[in-house]
Amino acid sequence: MKVALVHYWLVGMRGGERVLEALCELYPNADIFTLVADPAKLSPTILRHKIYTSFLQKFGGVKHYKAMLPLMPFAVESFDVTGYDLVISSEAGPAKAIVTRPDAVHICYCHSPMRYIWDLYDQYRSTMGFWGRMMMSVAAPFLRAWDVTTASRVDHFIANSNYVAKRIEKFYRREATVVNPPVDTSRFVPLASNADGPGDYYLCAGQITPYKKVCLAVETFTRSGKPLVVIGAGADKKLKAEAGPNVRFLDSVDDKTMAHHFANCRALVFPGVEDFGIIPLEVMASGRPVIAFAKGGALETVVDGKTGILFHEQTPESLQAAVDDMEIRHASFDPAVLSAHAAGFAKPIFMERLRRHIEACLRAENEGHRGIVAELRTGPVVVEKQAMRG
């Protein structure tokens, strides 16, 4: 069985690329297809595979791929994967639109339907200049229609969270099995005892984009004067200018530095709406609690009062109330409990659930029907669909 892995673009190592790494380990002989790739920013696991890029690699490269959104449908459909029996697309962009041969099985692991044309369209458009907004206004209706149409090319959807599964059902009218993404918990260790920490600062970490609402954390802590460390690329001059002297920006840091701050912060502040959110679990694996906005993937990882505190409005007042609550209850969060909770999302568990589900999908196709396996904690449950493969 020849396997092709299709990933939207390879320009760094984030959550989506960690899933691709796991797929590379499951299928060591698979080939990778992606719109653009920057080999200098990829892991050895991914680089061991043959990587095919689209014409966008030469046309705009990794620096300008986002500006070529209207060309992405043509780029992904230009790939020839007719020689592959199993195609697994890793989707947060146009990857699921890959055109396979009729008898091939196409499984899509969906990190998110394209945010910039669906639920976050207005947020992304508002950050663009005049011509960018004009282009998005013209291109978005076409891209939405194309995105919905290409969902029919997928035989089986896997979602990285219940939150994403609901959006797949909303936008594509398709069911999806939830298999949470892997968390490399082995990289993070709680401090030996409470006497070793925590530090006196709160932490906000991850790439800084509008929907992550880092600005909310900066505004809240600037008002209170409590120490906040912000780690992540993308902080603009305006955000830094609005921050008080108690807010420190570190931009991008290496893994060792990140792990140090995870283990030494007082708590992680997670103010945005994420599809899943791996960083909260990495912080829990480091023995620290999380303050998270009560929406999206955080509701599936943060247990209010046990592994963190949830706040319910994206306002400085609501976040400040949660921080005040954390100050009172911080000693009640047991690092061992936090670490054990994160261990339930460890990479070996993900690998086994994903392998079982893909095998079940292949069995369903071989038996002549299209099925979905719900990988529940009680075991796999086959849910029959009436659609027959032609």
Long-range contacts (C-beta under 8 A, 24 or more apart in sequence): 1-85, 1-86, 2-83, 2-84, 2-85, 2-86, 3-27, 3-29, 3-30, 3-31, 3-84, 3-85, 3-86, 3-87, 3-88, 4-30, 4-31, 4-32, 4-33, 4-81, 4-84, 4-86, 4-87, 4-88, 4-98, 5-30, 5-31, 5-32, 5-33, 5-49, 5-88, 5-89, 5-90, 6-32, 6-33, 6-34, 6-76, 6-79, 6-81, 6-87, 6-88, 6-89, 6-90, 6-95, 6-96, 6-98, 7-32, 7-33, 7-34, 7-89, 7-90, 7-95, 8-34, 8-35, 8-90, 8-91, 8-92, 8-93, 8-94, 8-95, 9-34, 9-35, 9-36, 9-37, 9-62, 9-65, 9-93, 10-34, 10-36, 10-37, 10-38, 10-41, 10-42, 10-46, 10-51, 11-36, 11-37, 11-38, 11-41, 11-62, 11-65, 12-38, 12-41, 13-41, 13-42, 13-43, 14-207, 15-111, 15-160, 15-181, 15-276, 15-278, 16-90, 16-92, 16-111, 17-42, 17-43, 17-46, 18-181, 18-182, 18-184, 18-278, 19-90, 19-109, 19-111, 19-160, 19-181, 19-182, 20-46, 20-90, 21-45, 21-46, 22-182, 22-347, 22-350, 22-351, 22-354, 23-88, 23-90, 23-109, 23-354, 24-48, 24-49, 25-351, 26-351, 26-354, 26-355, 26-358, 27-88, 30-88, 31-84, 33-79, 33-81, 33-98, 35-65, 35-72, 35-75, 35-76, 35-93, 35-94, 36-60, 36-61, 36-62, 36-65, 37-62, 38-62, 52-79, 54-78, 54-79, 69-116, 69-136, 69-139, 69-143, 70-135, 70-139, 70-142, 70-143, 73-97, 73-143, 73-146, 86-358, 86-362, 88-358, 89-154, 94-147, 94-150, 96-150, 96-151, 96-153, 96-154, 97-146, 97-147, 97-150, 97-153, 98-153, 99-153, 100-153, 102-390, 105-155, 105-156, 105-361, 105-362, 105-365, 106-153, 106-154, 106-155, 106-156, 107-154, 107-155, 107-156, 107-157, 107-158, 107-358, 107-361, 108-154, 108-156, 108-157, 108-158, 109-158, 109-160, 109-179, 109-354, 110-157, 110-158, 110-159, 110-160, 110-164, 110-168, 110-176, 111-160, 111-164, 111-181, 111-275, 111-276, 112-160, 112-164, 112-167, 112-275, 113-147, 113-164, 113-167, 113-168, 113-171, 113-172, 114-143, 114-147, 115-211, 117-143, 117-144, 117-147, 118-144, 118-147, 118-167, 118-171, 119-167, 120-211, 123-210, 123-211, 124-210, 126-210, 127-210, 147-171, 148-172, 155-361, 155-365, 155-370, 155-389, 156-361, 156-370, 156-372, 158-354, 158-357, 160-275, 160-276, 160-297, 161-275, 161-276, 161-296, 161-297, 161-300, 162-300, 163-275, 163-276, 163-296, 163-297, 163-299, 163-300, 164-275, 164-276, 164-297, 175-372, 175-383, 175-385, 176-372, 177-357, 177-372, 177-373, 177-374, 177-375, 178-375, 179-350, 179-353, 179-354, 179-357, 179-375, 180-276, 180-300, 180-345, 180-350, 181-276, 181-278, 181-345, 181-350, 182-345, 182-346, 182-347, 182-349, 182-350, 182-351, 183-278, 183-281, 183-282, 183-285, 183-342, 183-345, 183-346, 183-347, 183-350, 184-282, 184-346, 184-347, 185-281, 185-282, 185-285, 185-339, 185-342, 185-343, 185-345, 185-346, 185-347, 186-346, 186-347, 187-255, 187-259, 187-282, 187-285, 188-259, 188-262, 188-263, 188-282, 188-283, 188-285, 188-286, 188-342, 189-263, 189-285, 189-286, 189-287, 190-263, 190-285, 190-286, 190-287, 190-288, 190-335, 190-336, 190-338, 190-339, 191-263, 191-264, 191-287, 191-335, 194-331, 194-335, 197-263, 197-264, 198-264, 198-265, 198-266, 198-267, 198-288, 198-330, 199-264, 199-265, 199-266, 200-227, 200-266, 201-226, 201-227, 201-228, 201-229, 201-248, 201-265, 201-266, 202-226, 202-227, 202-228, 202-229, 202-265, 202-266, 202-267, 202-268, 202-269, 202-291, 202-323, 203-228, 203-229, 203-231, 203-261, 203-262, 203-265, 203-266, 203-267, 203-268, 203-269, 203-283, 204-228, 204-229, 204-230, 204-231, 204-232, 204-268, 204-269, 204-270, 204-271, 205-230, 205-231, 205-232, 205-258, 205-261, 205-262, 205-268, 205-279, 206-231, 206-232, 206-279, 207-232, 207-233, 207-234, 208-232, 208-233, 208-234, 208-235, 208-239, 209-234, 211-272, 211-273, 212-271, 212-272, 212-274, 213-271, 213-272, 213-273, 213-293, 213-314, 214-239, 214-271, 214-272, 215-239, 215-242, 216-271, 216-314, 216-315, 216-316, 216-319, 217-269, 217-271, 217-319, 218-242, 218-243, 218-247, 219-316, 220-316, 220-319, 220-320, 220-323, 221-246, 221-247, 222-246, 222-247, 223-316, 223-320, 224-320, 224-323, 226-323, 228-269, 229-261, 229-265, 231-258, 231-261, 259-286, 262-286, 262-288, 263-287, 263-288, 266-326, 266-330, 267-291, 267-308, 267-326, 267-330, 268-292, 268-308, 269-319, 269-323, 270-298, 270-302, 271-314, 271-319, 272-296, 273-298, 274-298, 276-300, 276-301, 277-301, 280-308, 281-342, 281-345, 282-342, 284-308, 284-338, 284-339, 284-341, 284-342, 285-338, 285-339, 285-342, 285-343, 286-339, 287-335, 287-336, 287-338, 287-339, 288-333, 288-335, 288-338, 289-326, 289-330, 289-333, 289-338, 291-319, 291-322, 291-323, 291-326, 301-345, 303-341, 305-329, 306-333, 306-337, 306-341, 307-333, 307-337, 307-338, 307-341, 308-333, 356-380, 365-389
